[in-house]
Amino acid sequence: DAMVIQNPRYQVTQFGKPVTLSCSQTLNHNVMYWYQQKSSQAPKLLFHYYDKDFNNEADTPDNFQSRRPNTSFCFLDIRSPGLGDAAMYLCATSSEVTGGPADTQYFGPGTRLTVL
Amino acid sequence: GQNIDQPTEMTATEGAIVQINCTYQTSGFNGLFWYQQHAGEAPTFLSYNVLDGLEEKGRFSSFLSRSKGYSYLLLKELQMKDSASYLCAVRDSNYQLIWGAGTKLIIKP
């Protein structure tokens, strides 16, 4: 089955210790997104890639970086995690971003990050 | 600013019908999405509306009125597994997806 996979599902890190979260997709979608979601809040878009074109949201802290080495994989790097970065990190993909049903985003299961 | 409003929480009875409302104020409109999110899990796609009217998909239906900036998700024959949060999201004229905070639906036997 075509899907979006995230690893690990649960990640524990220490304050200030770099951490990398990974996402892969078998949907062959052009667009990959990273969201941060805290309890009972809306998902917050951090950035997205259209193919290799990187799009950073204006309010995404510099502490968050991303890499997309190929169509299938995308990584979220948190350079110096703080206590406020504890959240669920969601990866999503879509075929397009230009309107219509092809914009539909499909999510991976998420990685829950704990910062000690 | 852009805004999406949904009730924070709703309670309904197993077997009943519930309507979850979503109102939006966005810079333009290029489609509205409904997602279901179980606790601790990722959102899963439910429906997409871009034209006014009702879209039916099994027990779930979604309605859109662009002139009123309003949508609702209608869930029929409620089952316990429908207990989840339901998120409304609108794509604006810049193709940014604006998310609501979600409505937590509690189903009671």
Interface residues (C-beta under 8 A of the other chain):
Chain A: S40 Q41 A42 P43 K44 L45 M88 L90 V97 T98 G99 G100 P101 D103 T104 Q105 Y106 F107 G108 P109 G110 R112
Chain B: I4 N30 G31 F33 G40 E41 A42 P43 T44 F45 Y48 V50 L87 R91 Y95 Q96 L97 W99 G100 A101 G102 K104
